[in-house]
Amino acid sequence: MSECYEYVPHRLLRCRVRDIASGVEGVLMAVINENVSDTGVEHGMELAYIRNSTGREFTTAVTNVEPAPDQPQTAASRRDRRSA
């Protein structure tokens, strides 16, 4: 098996997301196109690396990632709203 992988840009990087397969929420840390084959034939898949509230990261298919509902506001976004 080849250990090839490449980072893929994603609009939700560093945002709070939910894995629809497990229901677990966390921060999307990376999306990587990895060879997931255990045979000689390469098979690439985009995997999302999500860090949950305990600090552990897990992977899921990038198609299972959606923005987490009711995302908490950051201090910067609260400041911006007051100045409007």
Phi, psi and omega per residue, in radians:
M1 nan 2.337 3.088
S2 -1.399 2.475 3.125
E3 -1.662 0.613 -3.113
C4 -1.415 2.440 3.036
Y5 -2.724 2.804 3.081
E6 -2.540 2.490 3.086
Y7 -1.297 2.463 -3.109
V8 -2.110 2.295 3.090
P9 -1.159 2.578 3.129
H10 -2.602 2.453 -3.058
R11 -1.171 -0.326 -3.098
L12 -1.790 0.184 3.109
L13 -0.981 2.386 -3.129
R14 1.138 0.265 3.084
C15 -1.891 2.793 3.092
R16 -1.326 2.218 -3.086
V17 -2.302 2.959 3.091
R18 -2.225 2.357 3.034
D19 -1.516 1.946 -3.057
I20 -1.198 -0.363 3.134
A21 -1.250 -0.696 -3.083
S22 -1.921 -0.324 -3.084
G23 1.455 0.010 -3.100
V24 -1.396 2.424 3.102
E25 -1.880 2.700 3.111
G26 -3.123 -2.881 -3.125
V27 -1.830 2.278 3.101
L28 -1.290 1.982 -3.065
M29 -1.618 -0.597 -3.105
A30 -2.880 2.704 2.938
V31 -2.160 2.194 -3.042
I32 -2.270 2.331 3.025
N33 -1.514 1.897 -3.062
E34 -2.025 2.637 2.986
N35 -1.398 1.982 -3.079
V36 -1.824 0.158 -3.106
S37 -1.424 2.487 3.026
D38 -1.871 0.219 3.065
T39 -1.916 -3.052 3.131
G40 -1.317 -0.279 -3.122
V41 -1.574 2.147 -3.110
E42 -1.258 2.436 3.071
H43 -2.412 1.884 -3.106
G44 -1.536 2.581 3.115
M45 -2.579 2.435 3.094
E46 -1.455 2.047 3.131
L47 -1.914 2.389 3.084
A48 -1.704 2.299 3.071
Y49 -1.779 2.032 -3.085
I50 -2.040 2.301 3.094
R51 -1.745 2.080 -3.115
N52 -1.480 -3.072 -3.036
S53 -1.155 -0.345 3.114
T54 -1.505 -0.115 -3.123
G55 1.649 -0.081 3.097
R56 -1.443 2.489 3.090
E57 -1.794 2.521 3.053
F58 -2.365 2.856 -3.139
T59 -1.973 2.690 3.025
T60 -2.678 2.853 3.059
A61 -1.093 2.445 -3.098
V62 -1.075 -0.435 3.102
T63 -1.234 -0.247 3.103
N64 -1.547 0.010 -3.047
V65 -1.683 2.283 3.048
E66 -2.414 2.748 3.094
P67 -1.051 2.458 3.127
A68 -1.259 2.421 3.112
P69 -1.224 2.659 3.083
D70 0.917 0.920 3.137
Q71 -1.152 2.351 3.105
P72 -1.157 2.541 3.129
Q73 -1.377 2.572 3.050
T74 -1.518 2.856 3.119
A75 -1.044 -0.667 -3.134
A76 -1.107 -0.750 -3.120
S77 -1.229 -0.547 3.058
R78 -1.166 -0.706 3.104
R79 -1.096 -0.760 -3.126
D80 -1.085 -0.671 -3.112
R81 -1.197 -0.660 3.134
R82 -1.167 -0.584 -3.083
S83 -1.402 -0.136 -3.099
A84 -1.333 nan nan
